[in-house]
């Protein structure tokens, strides 16, 4: 799901006159507020997997300069209030949530830790944050496109373990990759990208790849190529936020995830109508499996490599992400045999939450959200929603409602599992104390 973040900051406090000049370029309310507003915008832009850490990170960085902060969050914006030296400023920050540039997420964590400890000159903090914000993408556009193709091919065996599924997914993934890369250059296309991609993939599948039931149902052939846009991670993140008490962000993110799911569904239906096909073709008919186990095992390597390239994850994190993917898959497979599908998903989510929290401990470690992302994808929540909607449209209400109910159950299982895993593994992390900052964490500002 690629997208562009746009920030708008508006100063509400009227005390910005000669105070900044009197500071002589030192720590002033205006400069600290501008730094925190930029940080909040960057964190929001990377919050496609949840905004639960935004408020705490901003508070810790502000504490490094002796400032107190309070935030009111929604997924695409925040009202940030900063108190420093007896003066208060409020800034409105807006930024569209996405996960397209995870290299920035990885770079922000050590920067925030260093600044939160205190002693970092404000000018240096500003310079380093600007460098992170303005850094070019770590991979060229063609590698991102290759990543989307690998992401698609690696996911394909989860839908149908057949060579035909892999081959068709490679070609359909190439179409998805071309559209995603083009959307990065043409913002108008980015606004309707899920709809356009779903329509194009639907037409190709119905006209070229789903000519015989022996190759499997049309929906199963479409899903790997559309998985890059399927909002399974957003659905899970929304449920996590609701479970953690972030009611506004969770509810809004849930609505947006459903909207994206409906866009994909509408695109698939437009493809059906454009080809003159029958909606009854939208039924899951799995082909006979002919993929050896070693190929299924290696597909997760392809999938993880695609995730790294498609979402701009630093290359050095590939081995760690491979470990989280294989752990999630192994735990889910083993637990499913013991306690069923829902129980297996819950246990896998708990294991993923514990692992991501433990590995993320320490300022030099990757952020927890980045570590958990591939595990989000492997649990395939959003694909159940797509299959349910298309089955309903195809005149198969029992199967459609079954898939939709499974999606809701799985979302809750993942969300609660990740939350439980985080609670089990996380240690209390009090706000740092600076010379001008109270020893106790400040209460929210009035």
N, C-alpha and C positions, 0 to 999 in steps of 0.2 A: 504494500500500500504506500506508494510514494506520494509526496505532497510538499508544498512550500509553506514556510512559517512566515507570518507577517506580524510585526510588533507595533503597537501604538502605546506610547506612554504619555500621560497628561498629569502635570503637577497641579495639585489642588491647594497645597499650602501657599499662603500669600507672603511668607516671610523671605522669599528669595530676592534680596536687594543687594546691599553691600556686604552681606555676611561672607559670601564666597571670596570676595576680593580680600577681606581682612584676614582670611585663613592663609593667604599666600600660597595656595596650592596644596595645603595640608588636608587633614581629615575634616571635611565639612559635611553638613547634613545633605546638601545638594549632591555632592559627589558620591557619598555613600549610598544615597537613595538611587542615583542613576546606575551605580554598579549593581545593586541588588535587583533593580528593575530589569536590567539586562540579563542577569543570572536567572531570574524568575521566568523571563521569556524563553530563554534557552531550555530550561528544565521543562516548561510546558510544551515546547516544540518537540521534545523527545519523550513525552509522557503518554504515548499511545498504549503503553502497558500499565498505566496507572499513575496517579498524581500524588500518591500517599507520602512520598519523600520530598516533594517540592517545598512544603512549608517548613519542615525541619531543616533542610539544607540551607534555605535562605536565612533562617533564624541563626544557625550556627555561624555562617559567614558574617552576618551582621554583628554577632557577638564578638567576632575578632576585631572589630573596630569600636567596640563599646556601645553598639546600637541595639535597641530592642525593636522587634518586628512583630507584626500581626498580619495575617492574611485571611481573606475570604476567597475560596477557590471554586472555580468551575472548570470543566475540562479545557476550555479554550481561553481562559482568562483568569485574572486575579486582581483583587484590590489589596494593595500592599501599603501598610502604614509603618513608618519608621520613626522612632523616637531617639534623638541624639542631642546631648547637651541642652536638655530642657525644651527643645523645639521639635515639632512634629511635621512630617510631610506624608502625603498620600499619593500613590501612583496607581493608575489603572494600566494593567499589562494584558495584552492580548497576543495569543500565539496558537496556531492550529496544531493539535496533537498528532504526532506521527512517530514512526520508528525507522525513518529512512536513513538517518545519519547517526548510527550507534557509536561511531568513532568519537563524536563529541561527548556522548554520555560517558564513555570510558575516560576521556581526558578531564571531564569536569570533577570527577570524584577526588583525585589527588590534589587538584587545585583548591577545591573547597576545604579539604582537610587542612592544607597548609595555611590557608587564610584564617580558618576558624581557630587555629592555635594561637593567633595573635602574633604581632611582631612583623607581619608582612607590610611593607609600605603600600599605601593606597595606590600610588602611581604604578607600582609593579603589579599589584593585583589587577588593576584596570588593563594594563598592557597585556598580561597573560590571558585574561578573559577575552579580550578583543582578538588575540591570536587564535584562540580555540574557536571562537564564533566565526571568524573569517577564514578558517583553514579550508583548503580545497578538499574535495572528496578523495579518499585514499585510493580509490580505484577508478580508472577511466570508464567512460560510458559503456564501452563494449564489454568490459569485464562485468559490469553490473548486469548487462543483458545476458551474458553467459551464466551469471549466478542465478538469474530467474529461471533459465532453462534447466540448470542442474537442480534447483529447488523443486521444479515441477517433476522432473524425471525421478528424483529421489523419493518423492511422495507417492508416485504412481502405484508401486506394488501394494501400498496400504489399501488402495481401492480395489484393484484386481491384480493378483500375482501372476501376470501373463506377460510374455514378450511383446505381444501386440499392444498392450496397455503402455508399456515403456516406449515403444516406437512411436505410437500416435501422440503420446504426451510430449515427446521431444519436439515434434513438429508443431503441435499446438502451443507448447511453451515458447517456441520461437516467436510465434505471433504475439503472444502475451508480452514477451520481452521487448519486441519492437514498439508496441503501443506504450508500454511503461516508460521506455527511454524517450520516446517522442513526447510524452506528457511532461517530462522534465524540462523540455524546451518550449512547449506551448501550453501555458497555464489554462487556456480554454479547454483543451482536451483533458487536462487533469481533473477538471470539475465533473466530467461525465465518464471518466476512464472505466470504472467498473461496469457501467452500462454498455459502453462500446465494446469492451473486451468480451463480456458475456455474449453479446450478440454475434460478434465475429466467431468466437469459439463454437457457439451453438450451430451456426450455419455450416461451418466446416465439418463438425462432427456428424450432423444429420445428412449432409450431402456426400461426404467422403468416407468417414471412418465407421459409422454405425450402419453399414449396409446389410449386415446379417446379425441375428441374435447370437451367433457363435462367438462374436467378438465382445459381447457384453452389452449392457444397457447404455443408452446415450448419456445419461447423467453420470455414470461411473467413468465414462470416457472424457467427459467435460471437466469434472472436478479437479483433477491434478493441475490442469492449465489455469483454472480459476482460483486455485488455492492461495496464490499470492494476494488476491483481493478478498478472500473469504475472511470475515471479521471474527474468527474464533478467538483470537487473542484479546480483541476488544470486549467480547462477551465475557470472557473469563476475568479480565481486569475490572470490568464493571461489577461483577459479582463479588470480587475480592474487596473492592472499595465499599460496597454496600455492607458486606460482612464486617469490615473494619470500622464502620461508622461514618464513612465519607458519603453521606446520603445524596447530596446534590451532585457531586461529580459522578458517583456511581449510576444514578438514575439517568443523567444526561448522556453519559457514555453508552448506557444500555440502549437508549432510544436511537442514538447515532448508529450503533452496531446493527440494530434491526433495520434501519433505513438502508445501510449498505447491503445487507442481505436481500432486501426487497429490490434494490437496484439490480443485483445480479440475477435474481429471479425474473425480473421484467426483461432483462436482456436475453435470457434463455428463451423466454416465451416469444420475444420478437423474432428470434432466430427460427423458431418453429413456424410462426406465421409467414415469415419471408420465404421459407422453403416449401410452403404449402403442405407441411407435414401434419400428422395427427398428434394431438397432445397425449394420446395413450402411449406414445413411444417413451414418455417420461416416466419409465418404471425401471427399477433396479433389477437387471437380469445379469447375474455374475457369470462370466465365462469360466470355462474349465481351467483350473490353475495348471500352468506348465513351467513356472519359474522355479529353478532350484533354490534350495535354502541359502546357499552361499551368495546368490545374487540378491536375495531379500536382505541378508545381513549387510552386504556392502552398500545397499541402497541408502542406508542411513549415513554413510560416509559422504555419498554424493549429495544427499539432502543437506547435511551440515555445511559442506563446502559451499553449496549454493546459498545458504543462509548468510554465511560470512561475506560473500561477494555482493549479494543482492541488498543487504542492509548495512553495508559499510562497516562491518565489524573488524577491528584490528586483527591482522593475520596471526599474531602471536597467541590469540585466544582460541584458535581452532582446536588444539588438543583438549583444552578444558571443556569446550562446548561438545566435542565428541563424547567425552565422558558423561556429561549430563544427559545427552540424548540416549546413549546406550543404557545408562542406569534407568532412565524413565521407561524405556521400552522393556527392559528386562523385568523391572518391578511390576509394571502393568501386566505383562504376559503371565508372570508367575502368580501374582495375586488374583488375577482374573480366574485362573483355574481353581483357586481355593474359595474365593468369596464372590465370584460373579463379576460381570462387567463393570457395574457401578462401583462396587467395593474395590475392584482392582484399580479403577481410575482414581478413586480417593486415596488409596495407599500410595500409588505412584506420585500423586500430587504432594502428599506429605513428604515422601522421600525427596522429591525435587525441591520442595521448600526448605527442608533441612540442609540439603547439599548446597543450594545456592546461598543460603544465609551463612553457613560455615565458611565456604570458600570466599565469600565476599568480605569477610571480617578482615579489617586492616586497610589502611589508606592506599596501599599499593595494589590491592586486589581489584578485579573487575567488579562493577556494580552488580547488585543482586538481580536487578531487572534484566540486565543483559545476559546473565548466566541462566536465568529461567526461561528466556524467550524460546529457544529450540524445544524445550519441554512443553511449552504452551502449544506449539505447532504439532508435536507428535500426538497430542491427545485429541486433536481433530474435532473440536466442538462445532465450529461453523459449518463444516461439511454436512453434518446431520441436519442442520436447518435447511440448507439448500436441497438436500434430498427430500426432506419432508414437504417443502413447498412445491417442488416439481412433481412429486407423487400426487399431491392434492390436485394440482392443475391437470394431471393426466387421468384423473378420474379414479384414483386409488386412495380413498379417504382413510381406510384402516391403516395402510402402510404409511401414509403421509402423517397422520396424527401420531402414530407410533414413533416416527423419527423425530417429530417436533418435541414430543414428550421426553424422548431420550436426550435431546439436546438440552432441554431445561434441567433435567436431572444431572447430566454430565457437567454442565456449567456450575451448578451448585457444588457438586462433588469436587471439582477442580479448585474452585474458590475457597471452600472451607478447608480442603486439604493443604493448599498452599499457606493459608493463614495459620493452620495448626503447626505446620512445619516451621514456619517463621517464628512462632511463639516458643516452640520447643528449643530452637537453636539460638535465638537472639539473646544477647546480653544487654542490660540497661546501658544507654549511652547518654550521660548527662551533657547538657550544653557546656562548652568551655567557659572558663572564667578569664576575663581580661581585666586590667587594672581599673578601667572605668565602668565595669559591668558588675551588677550585683552577684553575690555568691550563689544565690538561688536562681533557678530559671524564672524568667519574668512571667507574670500572668498576662493574658491577652490585653491589649490596649483597649481603653474604652472607645 
